[in-house]
Amino acid sequence: MEKDVNYLLHRQQMAMARAQASRSAEGKAAYSGLAQAYTDQIVAYRRENERLIARAH
């Protein structure tokens, strides 16, 4: 099931904020990892849209 890109962007921003606010190295690492995972999904979403747009023209 495809996720809304706005949802992914929101979750990425929340994870980044939590990583920055975390008091422990483990917390920072965990939230940074989540932020990166959301970033990867956003990049994949954008690449797929670019591919679909290019194919349509």
N, C-alpha and C positions, 0 to 999 in steps of 0.2 A: 504494500500500500504506500502510495506516494505521500510524503509529508509536505505541508505548506512551507514554502521557503521563509515566510515571515516567522513561523514557529521555530524553524531552525536558527534563524538569525537571533531571535529573542533568547533561545536557550544558549546559544554561543555567548552572547553578551552577559547573560546571568552567570555562566560558568567562569568567564573571564573575571567578572567582578568578585565572585566568591574566591577565586584563586588569589586575587590581589589582597583580599581581606583576611584570608586564612592565616591563622597564627602558627600553624605547624607546617613543616616541610612536606609532610605526607599529604596534608590537605591541599596545599598549593599544587603538588604534583598531580593529585587526583583530579582536581578541578581543571588544571591545565590540560590534562589528558582528555577530559570531557570536551573542553573548548576546541581542542584539535580535532576530535572526532566529529563535532558539529561542523567545523570548518571544512573537513574532508567531504561531508555530505553536501554542503553548500556548493563547493567547487564542482562536485559531480553533477548536481542539479543544473548549474549554469552551463557546464559543458554539454549536457544532454539538450538543453534548450537551444544552445548555439548550433548544435548538429541538426536539430529539427528545423530551425529557421533557415539554415544554409540549404538543406535539402528541399525546402519549400520554394526556394527561389530558383 
